[in-house]
Amino acid sequence: MLFLNYTPHDICLNNGEVFSSVGVARVSNSFTDFDGDLICKQTFGEVEGLPEEVEGTKLIVSGLVLSASNRKDLVAPATGHKDVIRNDKGHIVSVPGFVSN
């Protein structure tokens, strides 16, 4: 499987593999007004910045882009997984793998 990184930063896996950015995928969003309970709704626009799907290739995107799309070739770093490695400040250093829809 070929993985291509469409986030603006390197993605590091726990096994030492690093995926450098080859582009940046973005999705627009909009919000409704807040209701009486201080809650609004968010809607997403079209995902931009990705090539067409190619068999055998997964595109690494942000969790937000993954959530906004139904494409089967998208994955996001598994930042919520129990095996995430963090530095002494709590910042993510590496992830064990990816999540998909």
C-alpha positions in Angstrom: 0.0 0.0 0.0 1.3 3.5 -0.9 0.5 6.3 1.5 0.7 10.0 0.4 0.5 12.7 3.0 -1.9 15.6 2.3 -1.4 17.3 5.7 0.9 20.3 6.1 3.3 18.5 8.3 5.3 15.2 8.5 3.3 12.2 9.9 5.5 9.9 12.0 4.6 6.4 12.9 5.7 4.6 16.0 7.8 2.2 13.8 9.9 5.1 12.7 8.3 5.5 9.2 7.8 9.2 8.2 5.5 10.5 5.6 6.4 14.0 4.3 3.7 16.3 3.0 3.1 16.2 -0.8 0.2 18.6 -0.7 -2.5 20.0 1.6 -6.2 19.0 1.6 -8.6 21.5 3.0 -12.3 21.6 3.6 -14.4 24.7 4.1 -16.9 24.9 6.9 -19.8 27.2 8.0 -21.7 27.6 11.2 -25.3 28.5 12.1 -26.1 31.1 14.7 -26.0 30.0 18.3 -29.3 28.9 19.8 -30.5 29.6 23.3 -28.3 26.8 24.7 -25.1 28.3 23.1 -25.0 25.5 20.5 -24.6 26.0 16.8 -24.4 23.5 13.9 -21.4 23.1 11.6 -21.6 22.0 8.0 -18.8 21.2 5.6 -18.1 22.2 2.0 -16.2 20.2 -0.6 -12.8 18.8 0.1 -10.1 20.5 -2.0 -6.5 19.8 -2.8 -6.7 16.0 -3.4 -6.0 14.0 -6.6 -8.4 11.4 -8.0 -8.5 8.0 -6.3 -5.9 5.5 -7.4 -6.1 1.8 -6.6 -3.5 0.8 -4.0 -3.0 4.3 -2.7 -4.2 5.8 0.6 -4.2 9.6 1.1 -3.3 10.8 4.6 -5.5 13.7 5.6 -6.6 15.5 8.8 -9.3 14.1 10.9 -11.5 17.0 9.9 -11.1 16.3 6.1 -11.7 12.6 6.7 -14.9 13.4 8.6 -16.1 15.7 5.8 -15.6 13.1 3.0 -17.0 9.8 2.0 -14.0 8.8 -0.1 -12.7 5.3 0.7 -9.0 6.2 -0.1 -8.6 8.6 2.8 -7.1 7.9 6.2 -6.1 10.1 9.1 -3.5 9.7 11.8 -4.8 7.6 14.8 -4.2 10.5 17.3 -6.7 9.1 19.8 -5.3 5.6 19.9 -3.9 4.3 23.2 -0.4 3.7 21.6 0.2 7.3 20.6 3.6 8.5 21.7 3.8 12.0 23.3 6.7 14.2 24.4 7.1 15.6 27.9 4.8 18.6 26.9 2.0 16.2 25.8 2.4 16.9 22.1 2.0 13.9 19.8 5.4 12.7 18.5 4.1 9.6 16.6 1.1 7.5 16.0 0.7 3.7 15.7 -1.2 3.9 12.4 -4.2 5.4 10.7 -8.0 5.5 11.0 -10.5 5.3 8.1 -14.2 5.9 7.6 
